Amino acid sequence: MIKNRDHFVAWLSLLGSVLFAGCASPSKAGLDRSAPVTDPARPTNHPRIVSVHTNSPLHRPTTAQKFNPCFWFGNVDDPLPPEDYRPEDPHRVGKWHWRNSCHNFTFYVMGIADKEFVRTGRCPEVVFSPNGGWNWAVCKYKWLRLPFVSHQRKRFKFYVGWRERGNFGMKLNF
């Protein structure tokens, strides 16, 4: 019985150290925010780089909105479809809502798209590595660390975690 508890404590300690480990943060004075930080020509085993995500969203949801389930199933950033989205379809607005049905939930309830955060990783500005293979990143917001991992190989694409704009997402394509 004691042995199982010791294993549990060890695994819990490992998990805690991974989740709450610090990431190197750039000084705000020394980082040029206008220039992209990633270089598609560099190899994927290059050391991690840091990107500062600055965000000025059209809408900053209140705490009350984030706790309201009716808000979760909307899209405050793009409530109406763009003109080029199914222009001849009479049901285009309804299809747009179904296509983006949980936008607010993934961006503002689970995500940190309305916050300023630091994203560190191999290719932190993109979802998939420009060279294929594995990509990883961590979004750092105050004490919170939100992981991201992706893999691309030929026609296989996979990702899970908090993406480059701070929204949570998952994808698995063959």
N, C-alpha and C positions, 0 to 999 in steps of 0.2 A: 504494500500500500504506500509506504514512504517513497519507494523508488518511482512510482508513477507520478506522485506529487512533485518530486524533484525534476522529472522530465518536463512536466507541465510548466513549472516555474522557469526552467531553462528556455523553453520555447517561447514563453510569454516575454521573457527578458530580451530574447533575440528579436522578436516582433516589435517590441517597444523601442529598441535601439535603432531598428531600421526605419520605423515611422517617424521618430523624433530626432533623427540625425540631422545635423546642420548642413546646409549647402553654402558654398562660397558665394557671397553677394558682392556685386561690383559697387564701387563708390559712385554715387550719382553724378559727381562732377567729372569723373574720368571716362564716362561711357557716352559715345555719340549715338543718340537714339534715332537719328535720321538714317544712318547707314545700316544695311542688313548685316547681321553678325555671321550668318552661315555662308560657307563657300561650297557650292555643289561639286567642285573639282577635288576637294580634299578627301583623303581616304576615310572610311567609316571607323577605323580604329584610332583616329585622332583623339587627343584628350578632349574632355568636355569643354563646352563654351557656355557663356552666360548671355541671356537675352533678357532685357527688361521690357515687359509688356505694359505699354501705357494705353489706357482705354478711356474713351469718352463716348459711352453708349448713348443712344437716343433716349433711353428710358432707364432710370435707376429705380427698380422696384423697392417698395417699402417692406418692412418686416411683416406687416399685416398681409400684404399681397403674397409674400412668399409662403405664408401659412394657409392661404386660401386655395383649396383644390381646384376651384374654377379658374384661377389664374394659371395653374400649371399647364392646362391644355390649350393655351393660347400662344400667340406670337406677337409680342408688343413691338418687335423690331421691324417686322414685315407683315402687317396684318392683311394686306391685299397682295395678290400675286403680281409680278411684273408683267408688262405688256406682252413680252415674248413667251410667256408660259401658257401653252395651249390656247392660242388666240381665238380659234374657231369653236372651242368647246363651251357650250352653255353652262356646264357645271364646273367650270374652271376654279371658281372661288372655293367651292366645297372640296374639290380635289386638293387645292392648295392647303386648306386647313388639315386635311387628313395626312398630307405629305409631311407637314411640319407640326403635327399635333401636340408634341411635348417639348416644343422649343423653349418655352419659359422655364419648364422644369429642369431641362438639362443645362441651360445657360445660367439661370439665376437661383434656382433652389439647390440643386446638386452642385452646380458650377460656381465659379468666381468671375464670370465675365463682366460683372459690374464693379470689380475691384482692380486696383493696381497690384500686380504681382510679378515675381521674378521667376523665369523658367530656365532651368539648367538642364543640359543634356548634350547628346551627340549632335543632333540637328534640331535645336529647340524651336526654330521658326516654322517647321513643317511637320506634317503627320508622318510621312514616310521618308526614309533616307533617300536622297537623290541617287545614291549608288546601289540601291536595293539592300536587302538584308535587314538586320535589326536596327531599330532606332529606339532610344529611351529618353525620357525627360522627367523632371520633377518640377511641379509648380509650387513655389514657396509664397505663401500669404501669411504674414505674421508668424505664428507658431505652427501653422498647418502645413503639411507636406502632402501633395497630391501626385501620385505616380502616374506614369504613362509608358506604355511599351507598344511597339508596332513591328511588324515583319512583312516584307514584300519579297516574293520570289516568283518569277514568271507570272502566271495568272492567279497566284494565291496572294491574298491580302488579308491582313489581320491587324486590328488594334483594339486596345482597351485602356481606358483611363481618361485623364483630363487633358484635352487637346490644347493647341497653341493659343486659342482665344479664351481659354478658361472653362469651356463647356465640357461636360462629361459625355463620353460616347463609347460605343462598341461597334465593331464591324468584323464580319467574317465572310470573305468571298473566295470562291474557288474558280 
